[in-house]
Amino acid sequence: MWCAGIIIVVFFLIFLPVFSALFLGLNVPKPLKKTASFADIESFISFINDSITAREVNFSTPVFSEILLTSSAFVIFILLYIKFLTNFEPANILKKVAQLLCFCLFYIVYCFIFQRVMDFSSKLVNWYHVNKRDLPWRNTANAYYIWLSEIILQQTRVAQGMPYYLAFVNAFPKVESLANASEDKVLKMWQGLGYYSRARNLHFTAKDIANNHKGKFPKDYQKILKLKGVGTYTAAAITSFAFGMPYAVVDGNVIRVLSRIFGVETPFDTTIGKKQFQELAQELLIKEDASTYNQAIMEFGAMQCRPKSPDCSICTMQDFCEAYNKNRITELPVKSKKIKVKKRFLHFLMIENEKGVYLGKRKSGIWTGLYEFPFLEFNSNVIEKQVLESDEWLQLFTDKSLKIESVSESFTHILSHQKIHAQFWRIKVKGVVFENHELVPKNNLVKYPVSRLTEKYFETIELV
Ligand code: SF4
C-alpha cells in the first residue's frame, strides 16, 4: 500500500500541477515561457498568475469555455484515476503504473487538442480587438449594408471597394432604392470595380428582396443562400454579422489562416478540401459571438497572415503555427489546379460619323450589360496591315470611304481567366450603319457604363 500512497502524493503534489502549468503555459507569450521556473511553490503560483494575466483578456466567452473544457478534462482524468485505485494490489504495481501513464497520456492529448482549438479562437479574437480596422460596414447590423459590402469586397481590396460602398450607400440608402434604379445606373456606379456579374446580381437580388420579401432580408441561412449572387461565404457573413447566427465564413483569407496554422495540406479547390475547411472553420467558430469571430479570422488573414510575406516575427499564433514551425509558409495553402489564362487580342473600333459614335450594349461575356465599341478579335498579335487585310475588316467596311484617324497603343487588361491585349482605332465614316448599335454623341460617351479597359482609353483621349 505504501507504493500506492507514494504514487498518490507524487501525482497530486507534482504531476498534476506541473502538467496544469504546462497546459496553462501554452497560452503564455514566448518570453514569459522561457523565464518561467518552478524552483519553489511561490514561483509556481506566480507563474500561474502571470500566465493568466499575460493573456490580456477579459473573462470572455472563449476563456470561460476553456475553463469548462479544462475542468471536464480533469473530471474525466479523476474518474479514470479512481478506476486505477480500485483493486490495487502491490503485485500488480507495474500494470497499474502502466495504466497511470496511459491516463496521463490521455489527459495531455485531451488538453492539448482542446486547448489548441480554444487557444486559437480566443487568441484570434483578442488579436482582433487590438488590431481591427474601423470599417463602416462593421458598425452596422443592417443586413442590406452588410450584403452590399460583402458583394463589393469579393475579389476586391478594402481600399478599392470603400469608395464604391460609400457611393452605393449614399445613392441607395435602402434596398428599395437600389431595386428601383436602372441597370445602366447600377453598372455605371460599378464601373472600374470589375466582375460585373456581381453588379447585375446585386440589382436582381435587390428587386427580389423588395418585391418578394417586403424589403427585408430573410433571417434564415437557407433562404439567404437562395438569393442570386449569394454563395455559402456571403450567406454565412450576412447571417453572422447581421443576426449573430453561428455560421462560419470560409473565404480565401480564412483558408490561408487555417491551412497554415493547422497544417492542412488538402487542396482547397477540391470537393474534399472545401468540405474539410468548412468543417474546421465551423468547429473553431465561437458560436456565442460568431460575428466577432468571423470578422477576426478574416481580418487576421487580410492584415497579419497575408498571402505574401506574412509578418510571422510578431505573430501571436507563432507558437502553434504548423507552417511557421515547419518552415512551410510559402507551401500552404495548397491549390490543385492552376487557372488557365486565355490570351485575347481585340481591336476596338471607335467609328464616328456626322451624328456620333457607334456604341453597343453587350449581351454576353464578361462585360454583359456594359457598352462597348464594335471590335474584331484575332487569335494572335497582329499588326495594323494584317487587320486591314483581314476578312473581318473587309466584311465590315465594304464602303472604302473611311478615314483612319489614329490607332492607339496596346492596352493590357488582366482578368482572372483572361489576358486581353487591346488597341483602339478611331475611324471616321460616312453613312455606315451598324445594327444593334446606337449612335451616341461623342460628348455623351462617358455617361455610359463601360469596361475599365475602355475607360482607360477614354482617359488617354481626354474624354473622362
Ligand atoms: S506565424 Fe506566420 S504563417 Fe503562422 S499564422 Fe502567423 S503570420 Fe500566418
Residues whose N, C-alpha, C, O or C-beta is under 5 A from the ligand:
A	BS01	SF4	R260 Q304 C305 P310 D311 C312 C315 M317 Q318 C321 A323 Y324 I329
